[in-house]
Amino acid sequence: MTLPQTPALATDCVVFDPLGRVLLIRRGHEPCAGKHALPGGFVKIGETVASACRREVKEETGIEVAKISLVGVYSDIDRDPRGHIVSVAFMTELTNETPPRVGSDARSAEWVDMGDIDLAFDPHAKAKLRIKDAR
Amino acid sequence: MTLPQTPALATDCVVFDPLGRVLLIRRGHEPCAGKHALPGGFVKIGETVASACRREVKEETGIEVAKISLVGVYSDIDRDPRGHIVSVAFMTELTNETPPRVGSDARSAEWVDMGDIDLAFDPHAKAKLRIKDAR
């Protein structure tokens, strides 16, 4: 059976360290190359959304996350310039300070104070809200 | 830009009436024709997940829902025999007793007591859990 065409499905993770900083990457590719973003990416057919979330965090930052909690589902039509992409956002809090290492699709991966955040995708205020929701 | 192939995206709604009953349809088509299911369906490209949820409830049962709250995201690989379909579930509680009317894709639409529920899709226990999560 052919399934209908639906929006593309992605996932993001809001990872806090014990100091309350947020794990961000700088995007390596367009769109928004060089801008901060939450680690995340597209969900593959055959993996759960939670598995995709853990996989993307690991691939992009080297950090392994275990228990993740659902934050929200972001589906505004114009939130991503590539097309209609729905993102399922999760959050987790690490108990240890863990240095990230740069992985796939990222130019850098770093811990960033909440006040300094200016994210790729979604309107600016909404992306910040997404992180504040997660706390 | 071509977006990657990702799981198909659907939405379901757990609608409670003031008596605590749940709004269910009986499916008109295969798979699971004749079985109870939550009203819902596929998200269209160009609509938010919440809009899709309200549209599907209206189309299948004639009932208009306004404020809906996120319950969970269900993405197990084998939850739907048609392929990998991820469902975003919302819930709402109606303040008035409202008789449903049968609409598209449904054979019937009715208010059902929690104890009598045996749903299409997801393993049985999980689908019930989804409704209990919503309360």
Chai-1 contact restraints between the chains, C-beta under 6 A:
chainA,res_idxA,chainB,res_idxB,connection_type,confidence,min_distance_angstrom,max_distance_angstrom,comment,restraint_id
A,M1,B,R82,contact,1.0,0.0,6.0,A-B,restraint_1
A,L3,B,A8,contact,1.0,0.0,6.0,A-B,restraint_2
A,L3,B,G83,contact,1.0,0.0,6.0,A-B,restraint_3
A,P4,B,F42,contact,1.0,0.0,6.0,A-B,restraint_4
A,T6,B,A8,contact,1.0,0.0,6.0,A-B,restraint_5
A,T6,B,L9,contact,1.0,0.0,6.0,A-B,restraint_6
A,T6,B,F42,contact,1.0,0.0,6.0,A-B,restraint_7
A,T6,B,V43,contact,1.0,0.0,6.0,A-B,restraint_8
A,P7,B,L9,contact,1.0,0.0,6.0,A-B,restraint_9
A,P7,B,V43,contact,1.0,0.0,6.0,A-B,restraint_10
A,P7,B,I45,contact,1.0,0.0,6.0,A-B,restraint_11
A,A8,B,L3,contact,1.0,0.0,6.0,A-B,restraint_12
A,A8,B,T6,contact,1.0,0.0,6.0,A-B,restraint_13
A,L9,B,T6,contact,1.0,0.0,6.0,A-B,restraint_14
A,L9,B,P7,contact,1.0,0.0,6.0,A-B,restraint_15
A,L9,B,L9,contact,1.0,0.0,6.0,A-B,restraint_16
A,L9,B,V86,contact,1.0,0.0,6.0,A-B,restraint_17
A,F42,B,P4,contact,1.0,0.0,6.0,A-B,restraint_18
A,F42,B,T6,contact,1.0,0.0,6.0,A-B,restraint_19
A,V43,B,T6,contact,1.0,0.0,6.0,A-B,restraint_20
A,V43,B,P7,contact,1.0,0.0,6.0,A-B,restraint_21
A,I45,B,P7,contact,1.0,0.0,6.0,A-B,restraint_22
A,I45,B,H84,contact,1.0,0.0,6.0,A-B,restraint_23
A,G46,B,I77,contact,1.0,0.0,6.0,A-B,restraint_24
A,T48,B,S75,contact,1.0,0.0,6.0,A-B,restraint_25
A,V49,B,V73,contact,1.0,0.0,6.0,A-B,restraint_26
A,V49,B,S75,contact,1.0,0.0,6.0,A-B,restraint_27
A,V73,B,V49,contact,1.0,0.0,6.0,A-B,restraint_28
A,V73,B,V88,contact,1.0,0.0,6.0,A-B,restraint_29
A,S75,B,T48,contact,1.0,0.0,6.0,A-B,restraint_30
A,S75,B,V49,contact,1.0,0.0,6.0,A-B,restraint_31
A,I77,B,G46,contact,1.0,0.0,6.0,A-B,restraint_32
A,R82,B,M1,contact,1.0,0.0,6.0,A-B,restraint_33
A,G83,B,L3,contact,1.0,0.0,6.0,A-B,restraint_34
A,H84,B,I45,contact,1.0,0.0,6.0,A-B,restraint_35
A,V86,B,L9,contact,1.0,0.0,6.0,A-B,restraint_36
A,V88,B,V73,contact,1.0,0.0,6.0,A-B,restraint_37
